[in-house]
């Protein structure tokens, strides 16, 4: 089973949607998330193999 693109789904619902796949992207994405006006969703891709 594959998860949907949650960031795209948020955009379709009228919110700001973004996603990150690496730790290096997280700080900038979090800053944009908190600066957004209105609802926003940040999808953080996780890898169970990374501890």
PDB file of N, CA, C and O in Angstrom:
ATOM      1  N   UNK A   1       0.845  -1.165   0.000  1.00  0.00           N
ATOM      2  CA  UNK A   1       0.000   0.000   0.000  1.00  0.00           C
ATOM      3  C   UNK A   1       0.900   1.242   0.000  1.00  0.00           C
ATOM      4  O   UNK A   1       1.893   1.302   0.726  1.00  0.00           O
ATOM      5  N   UNK A   2       0.541   2.213  -0.813  1.00  0.00           N
ATOM      6  CA  UNK A   2       1.325   3.434  -0.940  1.00  0.00           C
ATOM      7  C   UNK A   2       0.531   4.609  -0.371  1.00  0.00           C
ATOM      8  O   UNK A   2      -0.655   4.772  -0.655  1.00  0.00           O
ATOM      9  N   UNK A   3       1.209   5.421   0.435  1.00  0.00           N
ATOM     10  CA  UNK A   3       0.548   6.601   0.984  1.00  0.00           C
ATOM     11  C   UNK A   3       0.334   7.642  -0.102  1.00  0.00           C
ATOM     12  O   UNK A   3       1.137   7.747  -1.029  1.00  0.00           O
ATOM     13  N   UNK A   4      -0.739   8.409   0.004  1.00  0.00           N
ATOM     14  CA  UNK A   4      -0.966   9.484  -0.965  1.00  0.00           C
ATOM     15  C   UNK A   4       0.024  10.630  -0.753  1.00  0.00           C
ATOM     16  O   UNK A   4       0.736  10.669   0.251  1.00  0.00           O
ATOM     17  N   UNK A   5       0.060  11.537  -1.686  1.00  0.00           N
ATOM     18  CA  UNK A   5       0.879  12.741  -1.572  1.00  0.00           C
ATOM     19  C   UNK A   5       0.108  13.724  -0.699  1.00  0.00           C
ATOM     20  O   UNK A   5      -0.734  14.473  -1.193  1.00  0.00           O
ATOM     21  N   UNK A   6       0.401  13.718   0.603  1.00  0.00           N
ATOM     22  CA  UNK A   6      -0.359  14.528   1.547  1.00  0.00           C
ATOM     23  C   UNK A   6      -0.205  16.020   1.292  1.00  0.00           C
ATOM     24  O   UNK A   6      -1.151  16.780   1.502  1.00  0.00           O
ATOM     25  N   UNK A   7       0.961  16.449   0.845  1.00  0.00           N
ATOM     26  CA  UNK A   7       1.170  17.863   0.554  1.00  0.00           C
ATOM     27  C   UNK A   7       0.275  18.304  -0.595  1.00  0.00           C
ATOM     28  O   UNK A   7      -0.324  19.378  -0.536  1.00  0.00           O
ATOM     29  N   UNK A   8       0.176  17.491  -1.634  1.00  0.00           N
ATOM     30  CA  UNK A   8      -0.698  17.806  -2.767  1.00  0.00           C
ATOM     31  C   UNK A   8      -2.160  17.805  -2.325  1.00  0.00           C
ATOM     32  O   UNK A   8      -2.944  18.645  -2.766  1.00  0.00           O
ATOM     33  N   UNK A   9      -2.522  16.873  -1.464  1.00  0.00           N
ATOM     34  CA  UNK A   9      -3.893  16.818  -0.951  1.00  0.00           C
ATOM     35  C   UNK A   9      -4.234  18.094  -0.174  1.00  0.00           C
ATOM     36  O   UNK A   9      -5.328  18.640  -0.315  1.00  0.00           O
ATOM     37  N   UNK A  10      -3.294  18.558   0.639  1.00  0.00           N
ATOM     38  CA  UNK A  10      -3.517  19.804   1.391  1.00  0.00           C
ATOM     39  C   UNK A  10      -3.747  20.967   0.437  1.00  0.00           C
ATOM     40  O   UNK A  10      -4.632  21.792   0.662  1.00  0.00           O
ATOM     41  N   UNK A  11      -2.954  21.036  -0.629  1.00  0.00           N
ATOM     42  CA  UNK A  11      -3.119  22.098  -1.632  1.00  0.00           C
ATOM     43  C   UNK A  11      -4.504  22.026  -2.277  1.00  0.00           C
ATOM     44  O   UNK A  11      -5.139  23.057  -2.497  1.00  0.00           O
ATOM     45  N   UNK A  12      -4.969  20.823  -2.577  1.00  0.00           N
ATOM     46  CA  UNK A  12      -6.291  20.660  -3.175  1.00  0.00           C
ATOM     47  C   UNK A  12      -7.409  21.132  -2.241  1.00  0.00           C
ATOM     48  O   UNK A  12      -8.474  21.557  -2.690  1.00  0.00           O
ATOM     49  N   UNK A  13      -7.147  21.048  -0.942  1.00  0.00           N
ATOM     50  CA  UNK A  13      -8.135  21.467   0.052  1.00  0.00           C
ATOM     51  C   UNK A  13      -8.025  22.946   0.402  1.00  0.00           C
ATOM     52  O   UNK A  13      -8.772  23.437   1.248  1.00  0.00           O
ATOM     53  N   UNK A  14      -7.103  23.662  -0.239  1.00  0.00           N
ATOM     54  CA  UNK A  14      -6.974  25.086   0.001  1.00  0.00           C
ATOM     55  C   UNK A  14      -5.939  25.466   1.047  1.00  0.00           C
ATOM     56  O   UNK A  14      -5.830  26.639   1.404  1.00  0.00           O
ATOM     57  N   UNK A  15      -5.185  24.510   1.539  1.00  0.00           N
ATOM     58  CA  UNK A  15      -4.142  24.794   2.522  1.00  0.00           C
ATOM     59  C   UNK A  15      -2.786  24.847   1.827  1.00  0.00           C
ATOM     60  O   UNK A  15      -2.670  24.525   0.645  1.00  0.00           O
ATOM     61  N   UNK A  16      -1.781  25.252   2.561  1.00  0.00           N
ATOM     62  CA  UNK A  16      -0.413  25.187   2.045  1.00  0.00           C
ATOM     63  C   UNK A  16       0.115  23.797   2.356  1.00  0.00           C
ATOM     64  O   UNK A  16       0.016  23.333   3.492  1.00  0.00           O
ATOM     65  N   UNK A  17       0.666  23.138   1.369  1.00  0.00           N
ATOM     66  CA  UNK A  17       1.209  21.801   1.566  1.00  0.00           C
ATOM     67  C   UNK A  17       2.651  21.733   1.118  1.00  0.00           C
ATOM     68  O   UNK A  17       3.005  22.228   0.048  1.00  0.00           O
ATOM     69  N   UNK A  18       3.479  21.120   1.940  1.00  0.00           N
ATOM     70  CA  UNK A  18       4.875  20.915   1.560  1.00  0.00           C
ATOM     71  C   UNK A  18       5.350  19.607   2.174  1.00  0.00           C
ATOM     72  O   UNK A  18       4.739  19.083   3.105  1.00  0.00           O
ATOM     73  N   UNK A  19       6.441  19.094   1.641  1.00  0.00           N
ATOM     74  CA  UNK A  19       6.987  17.853   2.168  1.00  0.00           C
ATOM     75  C   UNK A  19       8.506  17.909   2.145  1.00  0.00           C
ATOM     76  O   UNK A  19       9.110  18.635   1.356  1.00  0.00           O
ATOM     77  N   UNK A  20       9.104  17.125   3.029  1.00  0.00           N
ATOM     78  CA  UNK A  20      10.554  17.023   3.088  1.00  0.00           C
ATOM     79  C   UNK A  20      10.938  15.549   3.091  1.00  0.00           C
ATOM     80  O   UNK A  20      10.195  14.697   3.578  1.00  0.00           O
ATOM     81  N   UNK A  21      12.102  15.272   2.542  1.00  0.00           N
ATOM     82  CA  UNK A  21      12.593  13.897   2.509  1.00  0.00           C
ATOM     83  C   UNK A  21      13.942  13.748   3.195  1.00  0.00           C
ATOM     84  O   UNK A  21      14.414  12.630   3.399  1.00  0.00           O
ATOM     85  N   UNK A  22      14.572  14.876   3.556  1.00  0.00           N
ATOM     86  CA  UNK A  22      15.856  14.813   4.241  1.00  0.00           C
ATOM     87  C   UNK A  22      15.868  15.754   5.439  1.00  0.00           C
ATOM     88  O   UNK A  22      15.097  16.713   5.492  1.00  0.00           O
ATOM     89  N   UNK A  23      16.734  15.480   6.386  1.00  0.00           N
ATOM     90  CA  UNK A  23      16.866  16.315   7.583  1.00  0.00           C
ATOM     91  C   UNK A  23      17.289  17.733   7.215  1.00  0.00           C
ATOM     92  O   UNK A  23      16.887  18.694   7.870  1.00  0.00           O
ATOM     93  N   UNK A  24      18.094  17.862   6.176  1.00  0.00           N
ATOM     94  CA  UNK A  24      18.595  19.169   5.766  1.00  0.00           C
ATOM     95  C   UNK A  24      17.476  20.093   5.299  1.00  0.00           C
ATOM     96  O   UNK A  24      17.622  21.312   5.377  1.00  0.00           O
ATOM     97  N   UNK A  25      16.386  19.557   4.828  1.00  0.00           N
ATOM     98  CA  UNK A  25      15.250  20.349   4.350  1.00  0.00           C
ATOM     99  C   UNK A  25      14.316  20.780   5.472  1.00  0.00           C
ATOM    100  O   UNK A  25      13.498  21.681   5.285  1.00  0.00           O
ATOM    101  N   UNK A  26      14.427  20.154   6.620  1.00  0.00           N
ATOM    102  CA  UNK A  26      13.432  20.313   7.673  1.00  0.00           C
ATOM    103  C   UNK A  26      13.378  21.720   8.267  1.00  0.00           C
ATOM    104  O   UNK A  26      12.287  22.265   8.433  1.00  0.00           O
ATOM    105  N   UNK A  27      14.515  22.319   8.590  1.00  0.00           N
ATOM    106  CA  UNK A  27      14.503  23.645   9.224  1.00  0.00           C
ATOM    107  C   UNK A  27      13.825  24.687   8.344  1.00  0.00           C
ATOM    108  O   UNK A  27      12.994  25.459   8.823  1.00  0.00           O
ATOM    109  N   UNK A  28      14.172  24.712   7.072  1.00  0.00           N
ATOM    110  CA  UNK A  28      13.561  25.681   6.150  1.00  0.00           C
ATOM    111  C   UNK A  28      12.067  25.421   5.988  1.00  0.00           C
ATOM    112  O   UNK A  28      11.270  26.358   5.942  1.00  0.00           O
ATOM    113  N   UNK A  29      11.691  24.147   5.901  1.00  0.00           N
ATOM    114  CA  UNK A  29      10.282  23.802   5.748  1.00  0.00           C
ATOM    115  C   UNK A  29       9.476  24.175   6.987  1.00  0.00           C
ATOM    116  O   UNK A  29       8.343  24.643   6.872  1.00  0.00           O
ATOM    117  N   UNK A  30      10.051  23.974   8.170  1.00  0.00           N
ATOM    118  CA  UNK A  30       9.359  24.347   9.411  1.00  0.00           C
ATOM    119  C   UNK A  30       9.178  25.863   9.492  1.00  0.00           C
ATOM    120  O   UNK A  30       8.125  26.337   9.917  1.00  0.00           O
ATOM    121  N   UNK A  31      10.188  26.618   9.092  1.00  0.00           N
ATOM    122  CA  UNK A  31      10.073  28.078   9.107  1.00  0.00           C
ATOM    123  C   UNK A  31       8.961  28.526   8.168  1.00  0.00           C
ATOM    124  O   UNK A  31       8.177  29.407   8.519  1.00  0.00           O
ATOM    125  N   UNK A  32       8.880  27.934   6.979  1.00  0.00           N
ATOM    126  CA  UNK A  32       7.827  28.278   6.020  1.00  0.00           C
ATOM    127  C   UNK A  32       6.455  27.866   6.552  1.00  0.00           C
ATOM    128  O   UNK A  32       5.465  28.567   6.339  1.00  0.00           O
ATOM    129  N   UNK A  33       6.401  26.730   7.241  1.00  0.00           N
ATOM    130  CA  UNK A  33       5.143  26.248   7.811  1.00  0.00           C
ATOM    131  C   UNK A  33       4.594  27.244   8.822  1.00  0.00           C
ATOM    132  O   UNK A  33       3.410  27.580   8.779  1.00  0.00           O
ATOM    133  N   UNK A  34       5.438  27.718   9.729  1.00  0.00           N
ATOM    134  CA  UNK A  34       4.973  28.645  10.764  1.00  0.00           C
ATOM    135  C   UNK A  34       4.750  30.054  10.236  1.00  0.00           C
ATOM    136  O   UNK A  34       4.029  30.837  10.854  1.00  0.00           O
ATOM    137  N   UNK A  35       5.353  30.383   9.111  1.00  0.00           N
ATOM    138  CA  UNK A  35       5.157  31.707   8.512  1.00  0.00           C
ATOM    139  C   UNK A  35       3.919  31.759   7.615  1.00  0.00           C
ATOM    140  O   UNK A  35       3.459  32.842   7.251  1.00  0.00           O
ATOM    141  N   UNK A  36       3.388  30.607   7.264  1.00  0.00           N
ATOM    142  CA  UNK A  36       2.238  30.549   6.358  1.00  0.00           C
ATOM    143  C   UNK A  36       1.002  31.141   7.022  1.00  0.00           C
ATOM    144  O   UNK A  36       0.770  30.959   8.217  1.00  0.00           O
ATOM    145  N   UNK A  37       0.221  31.849   6.227  1.00  0.00           N
ATOM    146  CA  UNK A  37      -1.064  32.341   6.717  1.00  0.00           C
ATOM    147  C   UNK A  37      -2.118  31.293   6.402  1.00  0.00           C
ATOM    148  O   UNK A  37      -2.179  30.782   5.283  1.00  0.00           O
ATOM    149  N   UNK A  38      -2.930  30.981   7.367  1.00  0.00           N
ATOM    150  CA  UNK A  38      -3.963  29.981   7.165  1.00  0.00           C
ATOM    151  C   UNK A  38      -3.446  28.579   7.440  1.00  0.00           C
ATOM    152  O   UNK A  38      -2.335  28.407   7.943  1.00  0.00           O
ATOM    153  N   UNK A  39      -4.242  27.590   7.112  1.00  0.00           N
ATOM    154  CA  UNK A  39      -3.852  26.209   7.402  1.00  0.00           C
ATOM    155  C   UNK A  39      -2.668  25.762   6.550  1.00  0.00           C
ATOM    156  O   UNK A  39      -2.514  26.171   5.399  1.00  0.00           O
ATOM    157  N   UNK A  40      -1.842  24.916   7.146  1.00  0.00           N
ATOM    158  CA  UNK A  40      -0.663  24.400   6.441  1.00  0.00           C
ATOM    159  C   UNK A  40      -0.375  22.990   6.935  1.00  0.00           C
ATOM    160  O   UNK A  40      -0.658  22.646   8.082  1.00  0.00           O
ATOM    161  N   UNK A  41       0.185  22.193   6.058  1.00  0.00           N
ATOM    162  CA  UNK A  41       0.537  20.827   6.394  1.00  0.00           C
ATOM    163  C   UNK A  41       1.950  20.545   5.903  1.00  0.00           C
ATOM    164  O   UNK A  41       2.300  20.871   4.769  1.00  0.00           O
ATOM    165  N   UNK A  42       2.754  19.941   6.763  1.00  0.00           N
ATOM    166  CA  UNK A  42       4.108  19.540   6.393  1.00  0.00           C
ATOM    167  C   UNK A  42       4.189  18.028   6.498  1.00  0.00           C
ATOM    168  O   UNK A  42       3.996  17.463   7.575  1.00  0.00           O
ATOM    169  N   UNK A  43       4.467  17.383   5.401  1.00  0.00           N
ATOM    170  CA  UNK A  43       4.618  15.934   5.371  1.00  0.00           C
ATOM    171  C   UNK A  43       6.106  15.617   5.488  1.00  0.00           C
ATOM    172  O   UNK A  43       6.907  16.037   4.653  1.00  0.00           O
ATOM    173  N   UNK A  44       6.464  14.875   6.525  1.00  0.00           N
ATOM    174  CA  UNK A  44       7.865  14.502   6.747  1.00  0.00           C
ATOM    175  C   UNK A  44       8.006  13.023   6.401  1.00  0.00           C
ATOM    176  O   UNK A  44       7.488  12.160   7.110  1.00  0.00           O
ATOM    177  N   UNK A  45       8.703  12.738   5.316  1.00  0.00           N
ATOM    178  CA  UNK A  45       8.929  11.358   4.895  1.00  0.00           C
ATOM    179  C   UNK A  45       9.876  10.698   5.891  1.00  0.00           C
ATOM    180  O   UNK A  45      10.886  11.288   6.275  1.00  0.00           O
ATOM    181  N   UNK A  46       9.553   9.481   6.307  1.00  0.00           N
ATOM    182  CA  UNK A  46      10.378   8.776   7.282  1.00  0.00           C
ATOM    183  C   UNK A  46      10.877   7.462   6.702  1.00  0.00           C
ATOM    184  O   UNK A  46      10.225   6.856   5.851  1.00  0.00           O
ATOM    185  N   UNK A  47      12.022   7.039   7.166  1.00  0.00           N
ATOM    186  CA  UNK A  47      12.599   5.780   6.735  1.00  0.00           C
ATOM    187  C   UNK A  47      12.852   4.947   7.986  1.00  0.00           C
ATOM    188  O   UNK A  47      13.663   5.326   8.832  1.00  0.00           O
ATOM    189  N   UNK A  48      12.175   3.834   8.106  1.00  0.00           N
ATOM    190  CA  UNK A  48      12.293   2.978   9.287  1.00  0.00           C
ATOM    191  C   UNK A  48      13.706   2.421   9.453  1.00  0.00           C
ATOM    192  O   UNK A  48      14.072   1.999  10.550  1.00  0.00           O
ATOM    193  N   UNK A  49      14.499   2.411   8.394  1.00  0.00           N
ATOM    194  CA  UNK A  49      15.854   1.893   8.464  1.00  0.00           C
ATOM    195  C   UNK A  49      16.821   2.898   9.097  1.00  0.00           C
ATOM    196  O   UNK A  49      17.916   2.519   9.511  1.00  0.00           O
ATOM    197  N   UNK A  50      16.431   4.167   9.177  1.00  0.00           N
ATOM    198  CA  UNK A  50      17.286   5.178   9.784  1.00  0.00           C
ATOM    199  C   UNK A  50      16.975   5.292  11.269  1.00  0.00           C
ATOM    200  O   UNK A  50      15.824   5.521  11.641  1.00  0.00           O
ATOM    201  N   UNK A  51      17.952   5.140  12.097  1.00  0.00           N
ATOM    202  CA  UNK A  51      17.740   5.225  13.542  1.00  0.00           C
ATOM    203  C   UNK A  51      18.474   6.397  14.119  1.00  0.00           C
ATOM    204  O   UNK A  51      18.414   6.630  15.326  1.00  0.00           O
TER     205      UNK A  51
END
